[in-house]
């Protein structure tokens, strides 16, 4: 044609790209897109060229579109809402009367009759065949405008289009005419997002489609529900079909001022419903039938040859298989590792072993513990619950309130979840899938994390999962000034600090520094959830700062590793169960062989001048700070057992060290800004060696620890045994609330502890109580001196095991049963003979928990947790019914004595609070009683603590609501 114009076919076929290439090779200045049934009116090309030459940087010029053989308008430019729903500028059934007579820049043009400049064609290429007619022109216009060209409507030029094209170019219809309408919207919306956010959008679209299908079912519209379900089932294919478009999509919206409001779309949909399902259905269907169309009107509207072709296999055969994605293999490997490490966790029974307390507790007991200061282990103490208990309570909600089931899922899926969070969070560093998959593998295969999984350290596992997400959300909050991201970062940091209390002070300090430096008040949400979740716990932690170093859960001794082992990421000296408990000291080459390549790969970042300076500095700070913290933790005692002090678990320090190592590893693969590109492909020997070394090291660690856990077993397991022997458990839960003294023989020593109905459960774990057992400043810490209560317990245990047991001492402790267990041998037999020789102890036989004795009260009275003591020393048991002490009538001046450490509980009757008396025997809590019959309620839940706990929960809930971007479009 004249003026350097070449006509190209507008279709969804791959031949369109060949026609564009051929036209550009022939020296065409303009390419005119026409469909096989499009009919330009006389003078249309001349009007298009006139507008094309009227200004600079014109990339696209489009005509007004009319229905063939009619004056009815089809399109005169188009736009979308911020969410990506099409809105046509033409009203349904509108007739051409010269109302679109002004040449103007528009948001988008439809492809029929579109005139494309050669410069725009070289820069952007042809329209994508992966999108249908309704969105092909919109997507193409966005890309051309993002490339720096103008998109201009020339209404003086007219092109007639067939009825099936006109039906495709209406505004986004509701209700759907066919599943193809929803699929067209899905493809366009999926083509606009970044590849890292595609999975999130797919989930949102899936949920929206399922909700829409449910709504159609409620409206008794089975056909409409089927259309939505069909579109939902095709989301995976649609996401793959536009994967190439996502990778080249504009990073920002090129013309936000030209987007339509949702109110405009709602009005257009209302007009379409009033005029007909597809706008002006009556005359379109008549015209289509007159041309010899076949099938029903709905099939003619949605299942035309072009639309079916746009969703055919042609669009998806070139998409890559999911198995070609590098993260797929990382995910499969970590899933397999989690399954092998958690084989013993599947089945009936409660989880037990390692540092994991028993989690088979009622939700009501959990709530009561969160609102109380009573720590019921031993003879009681005043200590708040750990913040980790709040997190476990929330995680248990999807499992019907079962924290035990939530812990199983967490430990089984922990490695895969850690890899997934790191892969998603690494998108702030690079879009390269292979590098993000490598970082995910390194993060999930860290020895500190895998050892924490095998030992049941739930706090470390949870913090490890959310630490990358916290970093990404914090970066987003600072850069985009997003209050939602700030609240999300605060929630993630709150969970991280709940699992690793030692990071509480650094996290709060970081949030305050960012708030002061940026002067953005919305960043206060990075601190508010952290302080709110930990506010009740801080009541006790401020008096015992050592709680910051304690690891939530049971105190578990471990072999402290050397500093070089911590540098390599190993929290303890490895011990192989499969090789006969031989320590790694005899295999000194093992840990360096597995982890040294990763250390060298991360260190290669310092030898690349083009590495991003900011990332290298931040990663170095994390690495050095994490290593220093891990060393300090291993040098500081944070808990005690019956025979030794236990160092703090270095999970927090090694988490920071591993995060820094991931940053250095990414730095070794990336270029800094302004250095000819943002990324560096692994071509140089140094870069290639870093990648291979890091991947090999992570795989070896993952395989070694998984094989060890599968072959030698982990410290976790399942038990169907009750916490106490059946008879003792019934008495512990009954009105007498009798305790059981557990004697355990280990390494030739006999240790004793008191147990109640919740013994060994998560309700009896407290970092504040563990910190109270130690005194002194790090690293010179020592066990705290025994108080009168602990001394009474130690004397009772010593008397039993030496043959000089005093049953009166056991009765004062509220002990109704004695259980002896442990390693067989002479020490166990000797201890058994000593216990049997104690007066008023009756041997009941052997239970699953060990050898069992019952303690008989003096004068035939039964042992009870609460008792009254008269002036002459006579005692009587006081039953406890639903938490209320039923005190019988007696003489004035008597005392209510509880087998509880003094100062723990408050007692209140209907007449008011009871006056506290001098502790019985110097340690047992006592209250003065009148002579009347009383109902006394004891608790360790002052009103101010309950108010604080409820207020903190409300603030955390508000933070969760703030973190959800309600009513906001996707931000780029």
Helices and strands as residue ranges (DSSP letters): E 5-9, H 15-25, E 30-34, E 39-40, H 44-52, E 58-67, E 73-75, E 78-80, E 86-88, E 104-105, E 115-117, H 118-124, H 133-146, E 150-161, H 163-168, H 179-192, G 195-197, H 198-218, H 222-233, H 235-241, H 243-247, G 256-258, H 262-275, H 281-290, H 297-302, H 305-310, G 313-315, G 322-324, H 326-341, G 343-345, E 350-352, H 363-370, E 374-375, E 381-382, H 387-395, G 397-399, H 403-425, G 426-428, H 433-444, H 447-455, H 458-480, H 483-499, G 501-503, H 504-518, G 521-524, H 525-541, G 545-548, H 563-567, E 575-576, E 582-583, G 584-587, H 589-603, G 604-607, H 613-635, E 637-640, E 645-647, H 651-667, H 685-712, E 717-719, H 726-733, E 739-746, E 749-755, G 762-764, H 767-772, E 774-775, E 782-783, H 788-802, H 807-812, E 815-822, H 826-836, E 841-847, E 850-855, G 858-860, E 866-869, E 875-877, E 880-881, E 884-887, E 895-901, E 906-909, E 912-913, E 916-920, E 924-928, E 934-939, H 943-962
